[in-house]
C-alpha cells in the first residue's frame, strides 16, 4: 500500500490537498447542502448556486481541477455522500462511467441512458471520462475505520476495465486508502478504480464529490453543470 502523502496525480491518478478549505468554506458548504435528504447512499445535486464561487475555476476547490484541466475546467456533476449509523453502506470496486447532461439526444457512442433524481444520465464514450477529474471534498475526518475511499493507483491508465479483471488488477497494482481531515480535498482521475467499505464503528462521513470537465460534449448534448 502506497503512503498517502506520496501519492502523485500524474503517476498514481490521485493526490491529496490537505486543508484546501478553511472552516468558513466548510460551513458554507454545509449551509448550501442543509436541505438535501439524508439516509440515502448518494444525493445527486442538480444545482447549487451558493457553491458556484467555491467550485468555479478560481475557487478554493475548483482551482485544483483547473490546475489539471486548464482554465476551461468547470463542475459538471455533484453528489453528496452522507454515511451515518443508519445509512452505512459499502461500495465494491468500480469505475465511474456516467455523466449528467441537460437532455437526451441521439449521439453515436452515448448510452445507455437513465434518469436519477430527475437528472438525465448517460454513459459516454470512454475517452470523455479519461479527460475528466473528480474532487472529493471532506466535511468530516476520515481515518482507516471511517469508510475512506479505496483507490487502485495507476488503474486510470488501463481504459475501460472489464468486471472479470478487476480482482486481478487490484492484486497487481495494490490499493490506497484516502485518509482525510475536515477541509481536505482528494483529486483523482475520474476513471480510476475505487470503492469503500462501511464505517466500523458506524459514524458520520460526509463527502461532496464533484466531477470536472474542460471539453464540450458533441452537439446537441450539453453538460448539466452544477
C-alpha positions, -999 to +999 in steps of 0.1 A: +000+000+000+014+034-010+017+061+016-010+087+010+015+116+014+035+103-016+006+099-040+011+120-072-017+127-096+003+123-128+017+089-117-009+074-095-041+092-107-048+106-072-034+132-049-044+147-016-046+185-009-046+189+029-065+218+044-076+230+010-107+245+025-108+266+057-136+263+083-156+292+067-157+272+034-167+240+051-195+258+069-207+274+036-209+240+020-229+227+050-253+256+047-257+251+010-265+214+013-285+215+046-319+209+029-308+178+010-324+144+020-304+122+044-303+084+048-297+076+012-264+063-004-259+094-025-278+126-032-273+139-068-273+177-068-289+194-098-279+229-089-260+246-061-257+283-069-244+291-034-213+270-043-205+285-077-177+306-064-161+278-044-164+252-072-157+275-101-123+278-118-110+304-094-125+289-062-106+272-034-119+238-047-123+245-084-088+258-088-075+223-080-093+209-110-082+239-131-046+230-123-050+198-141-076+205-168-068+242-175-089+274-174-119+259-192-125+234-164-160+236-148-180+214-124-204+191-144-218+168-117-220+168-079-231+141-054-233+143-016-223+111+002-235+112+038-227+080+056-243+077+091-251+050+116-284+044+099-270+046+063-237+028+064-233+012+030-203-004+013-194+000-024-174-025-043-146-018-068-159+001-099-152+029-124-175+059-126-189+057-162-218+081-164-222+118-169-252+142-164-265+161-194-292+187-199-314+165-221-313+132-240-302+132-276-293+105-301-255+107-304-233+078-315-214+062-287-237+075-259-258+051-239-274+035-221-295+064-207-311+067-172-328+093-151-319+095-114-332+122-090-347+139-121-312+142-138-305+128-172-275+105-171-257+086-198-226+065-203-204+084-228-176+071-249-147+062-225-123+088-239-146+116-225-142+101-190-104+099-194-104+137-199-122+143-166-112+146-129-131+142-097-127+161-064-138+147-030-144+175-005-143+161+030-166+176+057-158+150+083-125+134+094-119+101+077-094+076+092-089+039+083-121+029+101-145+057+088-151+043+053-122+060+035-122+059-003-102+030-016-084+035-049-061+014-071-032+037-081-024+037-118-057+020-128-069+052-145-044+044-173-059+010-182-090+022-200-124+006-196-118-023-172-139-055-175-155-066-143-139-100-146-105-084-145-110-061-115-098-085-088-066-093-106-058-057-112-063-048-075-038-076-066-013-064-093-015-026-086-024-026-049-048-002-032-046+031-013-068+044+015-077+080+010-074+093+046-086+128+051-093+156+076-121+181+075-114+205+047-090+182+029-097+175-008-087+144-028-083+148-065-084+117-087-088+108-124-125+100-129-120+065-144-098+052-115-109+020-098-123+029-065-147+017-037-153+019+000-162-003+030-188+005+056-176+025+085-167+004+116-178+016+140-206+034+122-204+072+123-209+102+101-188+107+070-199+135+046-182+139+012-191+163-015-179+147-048-177+169-078-168+158-114-150+183-137-145+186-174-130+211-198-142+199-231-176+204-246-198+174-255-207+167-291-238+187-302-266+187-293-255+173-259-246+198-232-233+192-197-259+197-169-235+215-147-238+223-110 
